Each structure stands twice: as C-alpha cells, then as structure tokens.
Amino acid sequence: MHPIFGAYSLEAIIKKMETKGLDVVAPIALNEDIFPVVQSGAIMQRAYEHDGDNRALVMKKGNCKERYLLRGIEIETKEGFHLLVIGESRIAPYQEAIRTIESALEQECLVIFDHPLVDNRNVRRSLGFEGELNLKQICRRYSGKIALEWNGYCKPLVRRLLFGGDVNERIKRLSATLKKEGYNLPVVADTDVHARNIRLLSAIGTAYIETEIKKGSGTAILQSLRDNIFLGNYTNH
C-alpha cells in the first residue's frame, strides 16, 4: 500500500489490517524511503517492537494479534519499469532494471515487477512491443528470482475504456507461457492501494496472497515469502 499519513494515522492502517485479517503489509512510496516515517508513527503509538534486522516492524498492542509492517520501496527504472523491492528501501531510482534487481537480490529482498504490462509513462496504455520484449528478456534472466504482480488497480472495464487492455489477464498468460518454456515467474495478487483518505483505506487487502510465514523477524518473513512464492505454495485472493 501507499499510505498518505496526512490523511490518517499508522494506527488507522493497523486497525484496517485487523478488520481485514491481514498479517503483513508493506507500506511504501514511489522512489522514496518512507520506512523512517513509519517507524516514527510506530514510536508515537508505543505499540511496536523492532525486529532486530531493520526489515520490519512488529506491531502489537495489548492482547491483539501481532501485525507486521515490512520495509520496502517502489522503484522506477531507467527503462520506465516499476519494481517493488520488499526488505529494503534505500535503493536509488532510475537505474537500469537489471542493476536494480541485482542490488535487491544481493540484499535478499523479494522483488516483484509492479503492473508489468502497463506503460508507466502513460498509465492508460499497455506496454509497447519493445517494452514487452525487454520485459520478457528480464523475466527469463531472473527466472525463479522475481515475481510478477496482479494489480488491484488495473480494473479490466476501466482499462478497456481507456484502450489499455486487461493487463492482469495478460500477465497471467505471460507467466503461463514462460512456465511452458521452463521459466518460473509466479504471479502474486496485490492491492497497491493509494488511499487518499480514511474511507478509501477500506480497500486495503482487496487483493492479497495467503501463505504460511515464519515470524520473529523481517528476514524470516521475507525468506518464507520468497520460498513459498517461487515454490508455488501460496494462494492468490
């Protein structure tokens, strides 16, 4: 999710996580490290534990179930792709996609191609032929190391009206085609909510994945997420 902290508090996000039954959320921004801001909000609540490796916050208040906020960032690459890097937020934008991916993988992050078939320089449109060719080359190169996103904002009817096509359905087909070629590029469901007010915050968790996670630290959560996603041990909702 992309939080707008001027419109609501971190506590409001945690309450919505509890309502929706979400255990783990990554609050991120485009090309900006907001994890220190998230930490500040947690400190004000006096309801969190540092996980020891600076990759997550463990939010716990009273007898409520623990909720985890993962460190992350959405990065725009030189080619115009957007990449979700979960586990680190101090990565420079506008580098070549391969350089960004390599940097994230070296730090054992989870890397997800964000709305891969959307033209991020004109989001109403789908990615062009050359961009899609480049995307496929990157996918083959990083088989079993990066995932593809099914994005909750890419509504088929809206995109059809904007002549953008159903990019989520196409990304599922691309993943299936690559799988037949022997490549492993799993699709993970993601809301990508941009809640500009507390009412819109109710959309959090509209799309999500269900899987078993190891708790205790951000590193443990990330390791279990990576293992389960690339082994196919998860369910998209």
N, C-alpha and C positions, 0 to 999 in steps of 0.2 A: 504494500500500500504506500501511497504518497500522502503523508499527513500534512495538514495545514494547521499548525499549532496556534495561529492567531484566532482560529475559529472554534477550537475545543482543546481540551487538555489531554495529556497522556492517560490520565485516569479514565476519561471517556472511551479511549481506544480499548483499554483493558476491560472495561465493563462490556463493550460490544463483543470482545473476544469471548468473554464468559457466556454472554447470551447466545452466541453462535456456536459455542463449543469448540472454539479454535485454540489449540495449544501453543502454536508457533506462528508468529507474524514477523515479516521483515519490513520495518518502516524505512523507506529510502527516498532519495531525491535524485533528480537527473543531474549528473555531473557535479554533485555537491555532497560532501560528507556531513550528514546530519546526526551521526551517532552521538557526538558530544551533546547535542541539544536534547536527544532522547535521554541520555544519562542524566542531564540536569533536571528534566522533568521527573525522572525516577527518584532522584535525590530529594526533591521537594515533597514527594509523596511518602518518603521514608518507608517504602514498601518493596525494596528490591535488594537482591544480593548480586554482587559482582561475580561473574562465573570463573574468574581467575585467569582466563586467557584473552579477555577483551574482545570476544566474538559474539557475546550475547549478554543480555540482562535477564536475570531470573526474578520475575515479579510475583510477590506473594504477600498477601495481606490477611491477617487473622487465620481463619480455618479454610480460606478459599484455596482452590487448586492452583498450583504453580502455572504461570504463563511465561512464555519465553519470547523475547524480542531479539531477533538476530541482526547483527551488523551487516550492512550491505550498501550497494550503490547501483544506480543505473548509469551506464557509461555510453556516451555516443562516440563512435569510432570515426576515423578519418574517412571511411567509405560511406558513412551515414547510417551504419547499423547501430542498434541499441542492444547492449549486453547487460544482463543482470548478474552482478557479482555478489554472491552471498557468502559472508565470512570476513570480508574486508571492505573498507570504504575509502581508503586513502590511495586511490588509483587515478592517474591523470587522464582526462578525456582527450579525444581527438587523435589518439594514436591509431596505427593500423590495427585492425581487428585481431590479427594473429598475435601481435605484440601484447595486446590487452589480455587475450586468452592465456597466453603463455605466462604472463605475470600473475594472473589469478590462479592458475593451476599450480604454479610453483608454491603459492601460499595455501594450497589445499582448500581452495574455495569451491563452491558449487557455481558453475557458470551456465546460464540459460540465455538463449537467443530470444530477446524480447520482441513480440509481434514480428516474427522474422520476415513475413511476406508483405509487410506494409512498407510503402515508400515513406520513410521518416522525414523526408524533406518536403513531402506533400501528402500528409497522412490520409487524405481522402482517396488516394490512389494505391494500387498494388505495386509491388516491386517490379521493375522492368526486367527485360530479358537478361541484360548483362549483370544486373544486381543479383538476380536469381541464380545465374550461373556461378557467380562468385560465392554466393551462399552455399551452394551445393559442394563446391570445392572445399570450403572451410569445414562443412559437415563431414565430408569423407576424411579429411585430415585429422579431425578430432573425434572420430567415432569412439563411443564409449567414454567420452570425457566431457562432452557438453550436451545439454538438453535443449529442446525446442518448446516454446510457450504456446499454449492455447489461451488466448487473451479474452477476459470477460468483457472488455470494452468493444471488441470487434463484432458487433451485432450484425448478423447477416442482412437483415432488412435494411438497416441504416446504410451499410456499406454498398448494398445493391443500388440504393437510391443515389449514392454518391459515386457510382460507377467504380467502386473499389473491389467488388467481388468478395466471396466468402473466404477470407484468408485463413480462418481457423480450419475449415474443412480441407482446404488445400494443404495446410501444414500437416494434417493427419495423413493425407495421401502421400505427401513427400516422405514422411517418416516411414510409411509402409513400403514405398518404392525403394528407399535406401536399405531397409531391412532385407528385402529380397536380394539386394546386391551384396549383402553381408555386412552392412554397417549398422551401428547401434546409436540411433538418435531418438531417444524417447520423447514423447510429448507430455508435458505437465500442465495441468489446469491452474490458472492464476487469475485472480480478480483484477489486479492492477488498479485498485480503486483510487480515484482522485477526489476525495471527499472535501468539498469546499465549505461545507457547513455540517453541523452535527446531525441533521436529518439525513444527508447523503451518506454519512458514516455507516448507516444501517446496511449499505451494500457490501460491507466488508465480509469476506467469506462466501460471496455468491458462487465463486469457482475456487476449488481448493483440491489438494491431494490428501488422501488418507493413507498412512503407513505407520509402522512401528518405529519409534525413535529411542535412542539411548539418551538418557538425561544425565544431568550432572555438570555439563559444560557446553559451551558453544561448539567446541571442537568435536565433542561426542555426538551432538545433534547433527552437525554437518557431515560427519563420517557416515552416520546411519542413513541420512538422506541420500548422499551420493551412492552408497552401496545399494540401497533399495531401489532407487530410481533406475540405475543402469542395469540392475538385475531384473527389473520389471515387477518388483514386489511392492506395488502401490496401486491405489485406485483413484482415478480422476472423478471428481464430482462437479 
